């Protein structure tokens, strides 16, 4: 029998502990991925609606400022609906809507990584490369920025 505060370090226990913690992490990770996909889908839809309203009614800066303020008033403490992010949603939709390759990939990485790619990459093939690489290798936002600044895509093409 072991004492109450003495850690168990047998290989069997450590394997068992690792199995249990892995089983706990897996659904947490899957839940985060599902939330991310839903948020990206929401941002896509908001971007689509903003774009449609701008085209139909000529809406611009003041409408975006009002919309942002009203959303934040309706949902106190909510983040992600500032004026600049609302413009990013419209740009996100506009940039990817007609691209049959990129459109299905939009839910695969986080919003902040999409903004980095939209801001720093102008070509669709370059964007596709960084979206797929970020997903495949699990790059953080900082790693993604470093990869773009190191011209990983261009080096890949030359390789």
N, C-alpha and C positions, 0 to 999 in steps of 0.2 A: 504494500500500500504506500502511496506517496503522500507527502504532506500537502496541505492546501495550496501553498504558494510556490511549490517546487515545480519548475517547468519539466514537462516530459519531453525527452529528446530522442526516444527510440526511433529508428527508421520507420517502423510501422505507424507510429503515431504521426510523425512528420508527413508521411505519404497521405494518411487519412486527413490530416489538417489541410494539406494542400488541395486535396480533392474537394473538401467542403468549401474552402474559400473560393476555389475556382467555380464551383456551382453557384455560389452567391454572386460572384462578379459577372458571370455570363448574362443572367437576366438583367442585371443593372446596366450593362453595356448595351444590350439589345433594346432596353427601354430608352436609353439616351439616343440611340440611333433612330428609333421610331419617332421620338420627340423632334429630333433634328429634321427628319423628312417631313413631318407635319408643319414645322415652322417654315421650311423652305417652300413647301407647297402654298402656305398662307402668303408668304412674301411674293411668290410668283403671281398668285391671284390678285393681290393688292396692286402689284406692278401692272398687271394686265388691265385692271379697272382704271387705274390712274391714267394709263396710256390711252385707253378708249375715251375717257372723259376729256382729256387734253385735246385729242383729235376732234371730238364731236363739239366741244364747247369752248375750246381755246383756253382752258384753265392753265394757270401758271403758278408763280411763286406765292401769291397771297392765299390761294386755295390750299396749297400744300401746307402753308403755315397754320391755317385754320384747322385743317384736317388733323394735323399732328397734335395741336393743342386740344382739340375736342376728343381725340382718342385717349390722350393722357388724362383728361378730366374724367372720361367715362371709366377708365381703368387705372385708378391711382396706383402709382408705384411700378407700373408696367414699363419695361425697357424695350428699346428697339423700334420705337415709333417717332423718333425725332425727325425733324425736317430733312436733314441730310440722308438719313436712312430711308425715308420715304422716296426721295429722289433716287437713291440706289436701287430700290425695289423696281421703280419704273425702268431704270437703265438695265437692270438684270433681265427683266422680261423682254425689253426691246432688243437687247443684244443676242439673247439665246432663243427667242421664240421661233425663228425660221430656220434654226440649225438642227437638222434631224439627228445629228450625232451628239451634240451637247445637251439638247433638251432633256433626254432621258437620264443624263448624268447629274442633273442639278441637285438632286437630293442626296448625293453620295458623299458630300463634304459639307462642312459647317459654313454658315453665312459669312463669318469673318474671313474665311479662306476664299470664298467667292469674291468678296470685295477686293482682297489683295490681287487676285487673278484679273478681275475686271479692270482694276486700276493700273496694273503693271504690264499686262499683256494685251496687245492689240490684235494679233492674228488669232483666228479661230483654232487653227491647228496647235498653236502654242498654248492656248487656253485648255484645249482638250488634253494635251500632254500633261499639263500641271494638275488638272482635275484627276485624271487617271493615276498619275504618280502619287499624288497626295493620298488618294484612297488606298492604293496598293501598298504603299510603304508606311502609311500612318503618320505622315509628316505633320508636325505641329505648325501653327501659323508662322512662328519664327523660322523654323526650318524651311518652310515654303518660301518665305521672303529671301532667305539666304540662297536657296536653289535658283530662284529667279534672278537675283543679283549676280550669281556666279555663272549665269547664262547656261544652265544645265540643258535646256532644250536645244539651244544652238550647238552646244558641244555634242549632244546626242545625234543631231543631224550630220555633223562632221565625222562622227565615229564610224 
